[in-house]
Each structure stands twice: as structure tokens, then as C-alpha cells.
Amino acid sequence: MKVQAIVTRRLRVALHLILAALLLSAALPLQRCFAATPAKVLSFLVLGDWGRGGANLQREVAGQMAKAAAAYGAQFVISTGDNFYEDGVSSVNSAAWRKSFEDVYTQPELQVPWYPTVGNHDHRGNVQAQVDYSRKSSRWRMPSLYYNVTQQLPGGGLAEFFFLDTELLLNGSGHDANAQWRWLEAGLAKSKADWRVVVGHHPVYSEGSMHGNTPELVQKLKPLLDRYHVQLYLNGHDHDLQHIVVDGVNYVTSGAGSSTRTTRSGPYSRFSLGSTSGFVWMGMTRDSLTARFIDWRGRERYAFAQAR
């Protein structure tokens, strides 16, 4: 019976991946590939480096996010930081909340929970105000500067997301950084989730033309991701869309929410797209992860599928 169960599970995983491969190989425009998306997934959007008062294609990206959210049944949005340019917000009443968030992401499909991280530009302002805005907004869900969220997967299983303040890890006081490192390792060590995802603003690995790899995170964060079998790291900071795989960990940059920069490809790159605003859609089951990289015109530019 045990052997039969193992075989059955392997067949189920294989079928998931075959289906995903068939869907992804089509590389259809977004509007044409919606109907082919499996319904029973944990569905969410990933957006970064966006808050520019609707300018630099921010509003156009928001429109395509709403279409993707409607088609894929997105349950929440993850923000990889630099939520408000150039200098964050000063309070929960700052005009930037309306100009760059409430008046841009207006569509009903985007009135879902948003789980943000903060970036270096957010730290130029009052980052505590971004935490406090959670008490004012029904969709802005940021209980502290670093936190975790657990989500149920359709058909059983769990996905756990660990949201970091990488600006504090890199440039904060030693006390603040050490406390956050201890929190992260303790959380990863006790996590029973099928999918473990870490989200931060700064990349571990990147081929972006402005920033690239973050040596401190390669030295300190990567060993934790490897040791505790984290499958996915999400970040922004470089204003582009990327997929890099190093030692089995998927490193996804989604930092093209408005203004963009050029990028390049490196030895670990699977996909690298610069000078193009956009976002990422992701869908999870217990056995597989599917990701689609979508530009501001609604075109799917790249996709991948990953077995657990």
C-alpha cells in the first residue's frame, strides 16, 4: 500500500507538471490564455517598485493586474517594496496613499489583501506609518516591518510567506538586524509548510543593470534558504522582471511596477527582461508552482512551472 501511495503521488505530480507545461508552451497573449488556467490554485500577484502617482506606466500595470486577478482569481497581492517614491510617506494621512495607492489600484479585483515589504525609498520616510496604515485600510496588511503569513493550499497543505525588511538587515543597527535574523531562522526551522517563500526588497541574485547581486544576502540569507528548503525568494529593487535559479532555489525579481531599467543575463538566468513595466502572477498547489510574467500591455513574456 505504501508503494502504491508513492506511485500515485508521483503520477499526480507528473500530471500537474504536464498540464502546466502545455499551458506555458502556448505563450499566448494574456487575454487569450486566461481560460486555460487551472482554477484550484492559491493565486496571487507579485508587484514591486511602483508608487509614482500613476505615472511611468504604473496605472497601465494596475489595469493589467486587475485583468489577471479577475481571470486567475487572485486572492492577494505581494509588494516587494519601494511602495512610495521618492521618499516614502510621512504619516498615514500622506497624500501619497491616495495618489500612488488608493487612486491607482481602484479596480474591484484588486480590493484584496496586500502584503507589503518596505524598501530603501520607503525608509527615507516614516516606515512605521506603513505599518500603521494597516489599521486604516482594509486591504493593506502589514502588522510589522517583518512578519509571516500562512495560506491554505487548495486540496490540502500550506504555504508560508516570510516578509523581511532587508533595508534594516543591510543598513540598520546591529541589534535590529540580529533580531530579524534570529526571527527568520526560528520561523523557517519550525515551519511545516509545503511551500516556504521568503520576500524581501533587495535581491539575493540579480542581473539588473543598477544593483545586481547583494553580497551580504548571498553570504547570510542564501545559506538559510538552502538549509531550510525554501523554494522561492521574491524581491524588487532592480526595476525589471527576472527568474534566476541557484542550487534549486527560484529567485524572482518583480520590480517593474512603474519606472524600469535595462537588465542583462547571467550564468544562472532563466529569464531577464528590462525596460518593460509589468508584474508576476503565481499559482500554487500542494505539488506545483506556476508563474507567469506579464507586461503592462497584458502580454505574457515568460512562464515557468516547478514541482515541490
N, C-alpha and C positions, 0 to 999 in steps of 0.2 A: 504493500500500500504506500509506503514511503517513497519508493522508486517511482510509482505511478504518479504521485503528487508532484514530485520534482519534474518529471517529464511534462505533465500538464502545465505547470507554471512556465517552463521553458517555451512550450508551444504558444502559450498566451503572450509572452513577451515578444516572441518572433512575429506573431500576427500583428501586434501593436506596431512594431518597427516596420513591417512590410507595408501596412496601411499608411504610416507616416511617410515612408519613402515615396509611395505612389502619389501622395498629396503634394509633397515638396518638389518632386521632379517636374511637376507641371509648370511651376514658376509663373503662374497666371497673374494678371493684374488683380489687385486686392478685391475689387468689386466682383470678379468672376470666380474667385476661389473660396468665397465665404461659405457657400452651400456645402462644400466638401469637408468642412472642419468637423471633427468629432464633437458631439455635444457634451459628453460626460467627462469633462476635464476640469481641473482647477485652473481657471482662466484669469489672467491679469496682464496689465500693460506696464512697461518699464520706460521711464522718461527721465531725462536729466538736462541740466544746464539750460533752463527755459525762461525764467522770469524777466521779460523785456517789454512789458506793457503791450503785448500783442505783436510787436514788431519782429523783424528778421524771421518771418515765416512762422512765428510762434502760433499765430491764430490759425494758419493753414494746417499746421501739425495737429492742433487741437481738433479741427474738423475731421481729420482722418482718424484720429484716436476714437472719436465718437462713433464713426462708422465701424471701426474694428470692434469696439466694445459692444455695439449692438449685434453685430454678426457673430462674434465669438462668445457673447455672454460674459464679458469681463466682470469679475467680482470685486476687483480693487485695482489701484494704481500704485506702483512703487516709484518714488522720486529718488534719483541718485545724487541730489544735491545741487548747489548753486541755484537755489529756488528764486532768488531775487537779486538782480543786477542793479547797480554795480556794488552796492554796499548793504545788502541785506535789508532788514526792516528795523525801525526804531522801537516799535510797540505793536500791540495787537490792533491798534487803530490806524496804522500807517496806510497811506493811500495806495501803496504797492499791493496790498492784499486785494484791493478791488481791481486795480489796473492790470496786474500781472497774473491774478489767480481767478477771482470770482467772476470778472467780466470777460475772461478768455475761455475758461473751461465751463461753458454755460449749458452745454447740451445735457439732456436728461440722462443719457448713458454714462456720463462722467460724474454723476452725483452719487458716487460710490466711495467707500473709504479710500483715502490717500495715505500711504505710509511713507513719510519722507525721511531722508537723511539731510544733514546740512553740509555745505561745502565751505571753501575758503572765502568766497564772496559773502556768504551768509554770516560768517564770523566777523566781517567788517562792521556789521550792525549788532543788534541785540538778539543773539540766538535764543535766549530764554523766551523771547516774545514768540518765536515759532513753536516752542513747546506750549506756551500759554494759550496760543490761538486754538489749540485743541478743545479748550473749554468754550470757545465762541462759535466754532464751526462744527457742524455735524459730520463732515467728511474728512477733515484734517485730523489725523490720528497720530499724534507724536507725544507719547507720555513722558519722554525724557530724551536727552541727547543721544543716548544709546539704549536699545531695548530689543526685545524679541517678540515675535508673533507666531502663533501656531495655527495652521489651517488644516481642516479635514480634507482628505482627498476622496473624490468620488469612488465608491466601491470599497472603501476602507483604506487605512493608512493615514500618515501625517506628513505634512511639510512644515519645517520650522525655519523661520527667517530671522537672522540676527543683523540688526541695523547698527552700524558703527558711526561714531564721529571721528573720521580719520584725520580731520584737521587737529583735533586735540591729541590724537596719537602721535602726530608728526611734529606739531609745534606748540602743544600745550605744556603745562608744568609736568614734571616727572611724576608727581603724586597723582594727577588726573589721568595721565597715560597709563601708569601702572595699575590703577584701579580698574580701568577699562579692559586692559589685557587680562587681568585676573577674572573679571566677569565673563569675558568671551570664552576663555579656556574652560572655566567651570561649566558654562552653559553647553558648550559643544561636547564636553565629556559626559554629561548626563543626558544628552538628547537621545531620544528613542525614535526620532523621526525617520521616515523612509528617505526623504529628501532634506538635506541640510543646505541652506542657502545663506551666504553672508553678503551684506550690502554695505558699500562704503562709497564715499565720493571719489577718493583718489584711486587710480588703478594700481594693481599689483604689476601686471604686464600690460603694455600698450605700445602701439606703433604710431601714436598720434604725433603730429609734427611739433606741437607745442611742449608737451610734457614727457610722454613715453613712460618707461618703467619707473616705479617708485622704489629705490633701493632699500629703504627702511622696511617697506612692506614685504618685499621679496625676502628680506632677512628674517623678519619676525612673524609676519602673518602667514606666508606660504607654508611654513612648517606646521602651523596649526591646521590649516586647511587639509594638508596631506594626512596628518596624524589622525584627525577625527573624521576623515572620509567625507569632507564637504564636496559636493558635486558641482556647485555653481557659485561664482563670485560675480556680483553686479556692481558696476561703477559708472561714473561720469568723468568730469574734469577735462579730459580731452573731448573736443567738440566734434564727435564723429560717431560712427557705428562700427563695432569690431567684434569678432569672435576669435579668441585665441585659446588653444588647448595646451596645457603644460602638465605632464605627469597625471593625466586623466582628469584634471580639473578644468571646467569650462570657465573662462574669463570673458565676460561680455561687457563691452563698453556701450552704454546708451547715454550719450552726452550731446545729442544733436537736436535738442528740443526747440532751439531757435537758431542763433548765430552758429556758424560752423567754420571748421578749418580743414586744411589738407591732411592727409594721412599717407601711410606707406604700408608695405607688407614686410613681415619678418619671418624668421625660420619657424615660428610656432603659429603663424597666422592661418586661419581658415577663411576669414573674410575681413576686409578692411575697406570702408567707404567714407571718404571725406567730402567736404564741400557740398553736403546734401543733408538737409534737415529731415528728421524722422524720429522713430521710436521703435520699440520691440514689443511684440505680443508673445506671451508664453502660455503653454497649456501643459498641465501635469496630470498624470495618473499615478497610481502606485508603482507602475512598472516602467513608465517612459516620460520623457520631457520632449516637447516640441517647441521650437522658437521660430518666429518669423520677423524679419527686419523690414520695416515698411517706411517708405519715404513720404514726404509732405504732399506728393501727388496721389498717394494711395497705391503706389506700385510696390510689390514685394520684390526686394532686391537680393534676398538671401534667406535660407532657412536651414535648420538642422534638426535632427532627432537623436536622442540619447537614451539608451537603456539604463535602468538603475543598476 
